[in-house]
Amino acid sequence: MEGWSVGKDRVYSIWQREGLKVPQKQPKRSRLWLVDGSCIRLRPEFKNHVWSYDFVSEQTYDGRKFKILNIIDEHTRECLASHVARRIRSQDVILILADLFLRHGIPKHIRSDNGPEFIAKKLVTWIKSLEVQPLFIQPGSPWENGYCESFNGKMRYELLDGEIFYSLLEAKIIIERWRVHYNTIRPHSSLGGRPPAPQTFQPTLKLLAKDLLTQ
């Protein structure tokens, strides 16, 4: 056999001398697994029961980054908003949610990760004042926000990876056009091949651009 025969004490001495450290053992966390392998979390039972939101990062042709805040109704699978901006702070999230609450009603819960925009005291206090319960996933467990993660993956694969955005306005128009298509036309396997929110009237690109310019 190749190598050297060496005792564990010798290895430990070399390990210490080189300043190496054994990674700290991570505490075990219960995932509350069901017998079918799924994780017990609050499941959406009706429209406006559970919303979820998360960010996607992208950049324009000049290399400047921007963010997309996607907000999903987990029961209907409808993407309620894909807000595009260079920076999105907790105050911006409040304004975006306030507009959605007026349009769609107030959900019972909102699921998110522990990003600073979502755990900001002002935001949490505001949504609780409206009797909306925030649901924060466990750190490092993106699968607990699976509905939004799945949507973000589809947006990345079907749109962002194949588009060059020459300006932020162009990004807003194209992303909004894709969101409308996703909601009203694109078939969804979990909905039996139906789109999340089929509509008889679909906003044209010109109307979408006009709406975005007024934001």
Buried (B, 14 or more C-beta within 10 A) or exposed (E): EEEEEEEEEEEEEEEEEEEEEEEEEEEEEEBEEEEEEEEEBEEBEEBBBBBBBBBBEBEBEEEEEBBBBBBBBBBBBBBBBBBBBEEBBBEBBBEBBEBBBEEBEBBBBBBBBEBEBBBBEEBBEBBEEEEBEBBBBBEEEBEBBBBBBBBBEBBBEBBBEEEEBEEBBBBBBBBBBBBBBBBBEBEBEEEEEEBBBEEEEBBEEEEBBEEBEEE
